[in-house]
Amino acid sequence: MNLGSPRQLAHLGLFSSAAIALFVFEQLVPRPLPWMRLGLGNVAVLLALLAQGPAAALAVQLTKWLVGSLLTGALGGPAFVIGGSAGLASWAAMALAHRWTGRLFSPLGLSLIGAAAHQTVQLGTAGLYIHQLGLFSLLPLSLLSALTSGAAIGLLAWWVLEKVRANGWLP
């Protein structure tokens, strides 16, 4: 990631602001299950990863987590710790898969990997937080919701990426 380029910095700002807006918007949408959210802000993280690399995606992930939590009143609370650790795990899993496999995984595949990592670490962190590792019994249901949300986010990211590349906004 070359932050010396005004274009790259502008893209990073757009990805970050989109991630924050989607994160905050999603807090207003009713959840089908208490722990399940689609993770719309992750579209911007995935796009940043594919367009600018892992450092840019990490910057977007951290900005979304910190500013989004500040705006929604979750900064420092249990959801901040649990969601933040899961978000970082998701970023790391997608970044490593993208780095090690090149273009083997599409945005859909990377999103599925990130969603599975997110749900697994979220359960683990929540279990440690409340001293109840029995939460891992929810892993099959959590991974099923990860497949659903990961597929939706991956397809949305793929669609957006195709549109912005067709218009010449990204390489």
N, C-alpha and C positions, 0 to 999 in steps of 0.2 A: 504494500500500500504506500503510495507516494502522496503524502499530504502536502507536498510542495506545489502540487498542481491544483490550481483553483477549481478545475472541473471535478477532480477526485474529491476535494473537500466539499464541494457543493453536493455531489452525489451522497456523500456520507451524511451531510446535514439533512438531505431529503429522506434518506433511509431512516435516520434516527427520528425525525419528526413524524414520519408515517408510522413507525413502530409505536411511538408514544400515543399517537392519536388512536390507533387501532386497539392498543392495550386499554386505554381509558374507556373507549366506546364499548369494548367487550364487557367491562364491569357493569354496564347498564342492561345487558342482555340476560334474560333468565337462563339458568343452567338446567340442562336435562337431568343431570345428577349433581349432587352437592359439590363434588370435587372436579367435575368435568367442564372444561372450557375448550373452545375450538383452538384458541391460541393465535388469533389473527395477527398479532404483532410479530409473530415468528415469520410471517411472509417477508417482512422487511429484513430480518436477520438472515434468512436464507438467500434473498436477493443480494444482500451485501456480500455474503460469502461467495456467491457465484460471480458477481461482477467485480469485486475488489479484493477478495481474499479473506483469510481468517482473522487478521488483525482488525479489519474494518467491521467484520461481522461481530467480533467481540466488543468493539466500541459501541455498535448499535445495541447489542444485547445488554450491556452495562447501563447505557443511557436509558433504554426502555425500562429496565428494572428499577433504577434509582429514581428517575423523574416520574415514571408511571406510579410507583409506590408513594412518592411524595404527593402527587396529585390526587390519589385515591385514598389517602390517609392510612396506608398500610406500612409506611416506612418504619422499620425497626420491630414490627410485630411478628408473630409466628408465620403468617403468610409471606412476609418479606423474606424471612430466612429459608423457609421451605421452598417457596417458588423461585427464589434467587439461586439456591444451590441446584435445583433441578434445571433451571434455565442455563446455568453455566455448564452443567453436564451435557445438556442437549447441544449447546454450541460446540463443546469439545468433541462430542461423538460425530457431529456432522463435519467439523473441520478435519478431524483425523481421517474419516472415511473419504472425504474429498481429496485430501493430500495423498493418501496411500493408494487410492484407486484411480486417480485422475478423473476422467469423464465416464467411468464405468456406471456410476449412479446418477440418475437423472434427478431433477429437483424433487420428484416424487419419492425416489429411493432415499435420498438424503433426509427428507422430511420424516419419513417413516423411522429411520434410524434415530433421528433427534427426538421424535415423539416417544419412542420406546425407552430411550435413555432418560428422558424427562420423567416419565411415569415411574420408572424403577427407582431413580434417585429421590423423587418426591416421596414415595412410600418409605424409603429407607430413612430419609431425614425426618419425616413426620414420626416414624417409629422411635427414632432416637430422641426426638424432642419430647415425646410423651412417655418415653421409657416403655414402649409396647411394640416389640418387633413382630407381634402377631398380625400387624397390619399387612405384612407380606402375603397373608392369605387372600388379600384383595388383588394380588398381582395379575392373575388371569383376566379379571374384569377390567383392571386398569390398562392392561396391554390391548385388550379389545377396544377400549375407548381411544387408546393411542393410535391404533390402526385407522380408526375412523377419522379422528382429527388430523393425524399425520397425512393421510391420503388427501383430505380436503385442502389442507395448507399446501402440500406439495403440488397439487394440480393447479391451485390458484397461483402459486409462485411461478410455475411453468408457463401459465397463460400470460401473466404479467411480463415475464421475461421475454417471451416471444413478441409481445406487442411493443415493448420499449426497444428491443433490438431492431424490429422491423422499421421503426421510426428513426433509428440512428441515435437514440439517446444513450445507449450503452454499447460497448464493443461486442 
